[in-house]
Amino acid sequence: MCWPERQRARGVGVLERLDAEPDTVRTLRRRMQDWLDASGVDQETAESILLVVDEAVTNAVEHACPDWDCSVELVAGPRACGGGVAVLVADNGVWQPRGDPGFRGRGIDLIGRLAQRSSIEAGDDGTTVRMCWPVTDD
């Protein structure tokens, strides 16, 4: 399994659960950036990871939790199956079906293009986005 594991992330990655508020996006982006900088992930991969994590957290805050209290969880660490990075963004909100995105609404497509592997699971208990990237040699 190449997805992030909460137990493996403890002490070597990011493991945070925060209320789904606008400030949460900035806080989790900063936490992810700090971890990526310390992990030595190459710049191109780090930029991709940061972009899609920001997108997944923003989606949770804006779309899954707009009218009631819920939380967003970020788990990031080494892939369980070997080198690379695995990330999970989960909320306990309510999945909102895609409508006409207008000038926005490209987050799911972006995640699919920038992550080596990704999955999105939506259910009664919220939505979980899992993503992973291999190690890139510079």
HELIX and SHEET records of a PDB file:
HELIX    1   1 ARG A    6  ALA A    9  1                                   4    
HELIX    2   2 PRO A   22  SER A   39  1                                  18    
HELIX    3   3 GLN A   43  ASN A   59  1                                  17    
HELIX    4   4 ALA A   60  ALA A   64  3                                   5    
HELIX    5   5 GLY A  107  LEU A  114  1                                   8    
SHEET    1   A 5 VAL A  14  ASP A  19  0                                        
SHEET    2   A 5 SER A  71  PRO A  78 -1                                        
SHEET    3   A 5 VAL A  85  ASP A  91 -1                                        
SHEET    4   A 5 GLY A 126  TRP A 133 -1                                        
SHEET    5   A 5 ARG A 117  GLY A 123 -1                                        
END                                                                             
